Amino acid sequence: MMPQVVRRGGFVAAAIALLVSCGGESGPAPRTLTTPDVTGMLPGNATGTSFSGSYNMRASQLEACRCRSGSCASIIPLTGDTHMVVQADGQLTLGSCVGGVNSDGTFWCGGQDVNQDSLVLMVDQGTFKVSGGVVTGYEVTQELTLVLSPDHLDCDLRGHLTDDRVGP
């Protein structure tokens, strides 16, 4: 078995936790993200803070994976992690992912973490789920480019995640 990549804290662990379950892959190969792909995302047209709150990751499924070095099998899923979402009108922050949200609940964000032994680039596109006027969770497609030099891992991933709202 390849090294477990769960050993890091902060953004890297959150990005990995948001994505991977080594199930069947489908669809086109994931793209390799660059800094312009994950920065400068514009706000949306939403108003208020109704999407703000704590969300717990219930499920994740890998849709596509391509590694230039290492293997997707070395990435361990961490379902159950809790993530904070902060909405200020059309601006949205989901953990370290910053972007926008529209009044219909569609959202997008990007984030990056660069340090001496890792590079993580992430783009999320999703929709908040609402039932009876109450936000109950969200579903998101996440793209991720991971370069972790101590683990000899250089991969592009795309997956689908489902998070449930657990608090304000």
N, C-alpha and C positions, 0 to 999 in steps of 0.2 A: 504494500500500500504506500502511496506517495505521502509526503508530509501533510499534516492537517494545516490548513491555512487559517484556522480559527484563532490563532494565537495573538493576533493584533487587536488593539482596542480602537476606539474612535471610529473614524470614517471608514477605514478599510473593513473592519469587522461588521459595521452596519451595512455597508454595500454588499458584502458577501452574504450576510444574513438575510438581506432582502431578496436574494435571488435563487439559490441553487438547490435543486433536487435532481439528481442524475437520472431522470426518467427518459422516456423516448423523446427524440428530437424531431421537429417538423419545421417546415418553412425554409425560406432562403437562409444562407449563411449570415451570421450577424456581421455588422459593420465594425470596422476599427474606428473608435472615437478619437477625436482630436480636441484640443483645448477650445477652439471656436465652436465646436458642437455642444459644449457643456456650459458655456458662459454667455452672459448678456441676454438671458431670456427675458422677454417683455412681460409685464403684468397683464392680467385679463380684465374683464369687465364686471366681476363680482363686487358686491358691497357687503360690508360687515365682517363678522368673524365666525359665522356659523360652522365653518369647516374646521376650525381650530379644535384641538383636543388630543387625547392619547389614543393610539391605535395599536393593536396587537396583531402580529403577523400570524395568520391562521394557516395559510397554505402557500406553497411556491412550486412552480413547475418549470423546468428547463425546456425551452422551445428550440434553441439552437446553440451550438458551441463550436468554436474553432480555436485551437491552440497552435501557436507557432513553436512553443516549447512547453513541456509539462503536459498535464492531462486534466480535463474537467473532473475526473473521478477523485482528484486530490482536494476538491473543495467540498466541505461538509455543510449541509444545510443547518440553519439555526432558527427554525420556526419557534414562535413564542416570544420573540423579542418585541419590546414595546417602543414605539416611535412617536415623537411629538410632531404635530402639524400646527403651524402658526399661520393664520390668515389675517391679513390687514387689507381689507378691500380686495383688489385684484392681485395683490402680492401674496405669494405662498412660499413657505419654507417647510420642507419635509425632512427633518434631520439636518443634514448638510446639503441638501438639494434645494436650490433656490430657483423660483420661476413665477408662474402665474396661474390664476384660476378664473374661470368664467362663471356666471350666475347659474348656468345649467349643470355645474359640478365638474366639467371637464378641466383637467389641469395638466401642467407640464413643468418640469424642472430639470436642472442640471447641476452637477457638482464635480469637484475634483480634489484629490489629495496627492500631493507630490512630496516625497521626502527622500532621504538618501538610499533607501532600499525598496521603495515601492512607488508605483504610479497607479492611481485609480481614477478613471473617468466614468461618469454615470449620467444617463438621461432617462427620465421617467415620463410616461404619458399615461394618464388614467382618468377615471371617473369616480366621483364620490357617489355612494349609494344612499338614497333617502327613502324612508318609509314613514308615511303618516306625518310628513313635515319634519322628521327627525333624521339627522345624519347617522347612519348605522355602520358605515365602513367605506372602503374604497377598493377598487381593482385597478391594477397598473401593469403595463408592460414596461419592463426595465431593460435597457441596454447597458452593458458594462464592459469596459476594457480594463483588464488587470495585468500589471507587470510587477511581479514580486521577485526581486533578484535572489534573496536567500533561498526561496523555494523553487527557483528556476521555472517560474510560471509566467507565461505571456499568452493571455487568452482573451477572446471576445465572446461575450455571452448575451443571450436574449432570453428573458423568461417572463412568466406571468405570475403575479402575486395577488393575494387576497388578504386584506387587513380588516379587522373588526374594531369598531370604536369601543373603548373601554372606560373612557372618562372625559371630563371637560378639558 
